[in-house]
Amino acid sequence: TALIGVLWAFGEYVLAGIRVRSQAPTLVLGLLLAMGFGPTQRRIRARLEERFFPERVKLRILLRDFLASGMARSGVDEFWTELGFRLGECLGTMQVVPVIKREGECVEPLSGLEAPFTSEDLFLRDLAVAGQPLPLNEILGSGRFDLTGEQIRWFRTRSAALLIPLVTGEGMLGFVVVGEKTSGEDYTSDEMELLSALSGQMSLVVENLELLEERVRKESLEQQMDLARSVQKKLLPVSLPEIQGCSIAARIIPCLDVAGDYYDVFPLQGDRLLVAVGDVSGKGMGPALIMANLQASMRTALDAG
């Protein structure tokens, strides 16, 4: 508002000097001055930063280039480790602890530990609404955020100083805990502004990396399930015994890749036949493992007579 007033007054002064009384030229001249003032101000600010605050320029370039290269990275751990190193180098940050939402829970990707947060926490919703880095002291002192004692202790044990929300168009991905500075100083407003400007880019990188990791996890799980299905198939009889007077057939169609269903047929002495049929409660890998133990126990008991 003050800038518009100054430009308007300057336009009035210039036009009065050339004896123009109409308001239209004043408005046009004011708009032209305003349009030229913004880019000029940004250029002057950039030059001043280069001259008096070279470390700020260096920080912006380092983090921006790193996040841009992060779009092509293939490992989540590598990304977070490198980000922590860059922030430590540029800001003097002690540590960086990411917290990512996965299947309703929140985990620390670097350690694999669960964090005391869930997707339903009001704290995560409020942090996403804030949409910018916030000092932990401000979060605790404002009274606007609902935190449990366990969550506060979790922040304290990690020497948290700032929280950066990771928000994309798909929603809240999690947040980044930025530790205290090694110097013990507070983060400046310029550093907060820079981290705020980079948080959107950081969120996009994290989203892409998480999608890639999820695909890798699914492919690995599919390979494990293929192996489990092959092993379970070998636990069932390859062929059924032929006994006079009996016609035997069997088939299993599991609901999932592996299951707790079991059958076996054993010929015994004296034209006797043992037919075993089992169904472990549940579906998936757990019941399949119990079934494998049952099958081994059954054959051990038969061998023992």
Protein Blocks (a to p, Z undefined) as FASTA:
>chain_A
ZZmmmmmmmmmmmmmmnopabfklmmmmmmmmmmmmmmmmmmmmmmmmmmmmmmlmmmmm
mmmmmmmmmmmpcbfklmmmmmmmmmmmmnopabdcddddeehiacdfknopacfbdfkl
mklmmmmmnopacdfklmmmnopaccdfklmmmmmmnopabdcddddfkbcfbdcddddd
fklpacdfklmmmmmmmmmmmmmmmmmmmmmmmmmmmmmmmmmmmmmmmmmmmmpcfbdc
ddehiacddddddfblbdcbdcdddddehhiacddddddededjklmmmmmmmmmmmmmm
mmnZZ
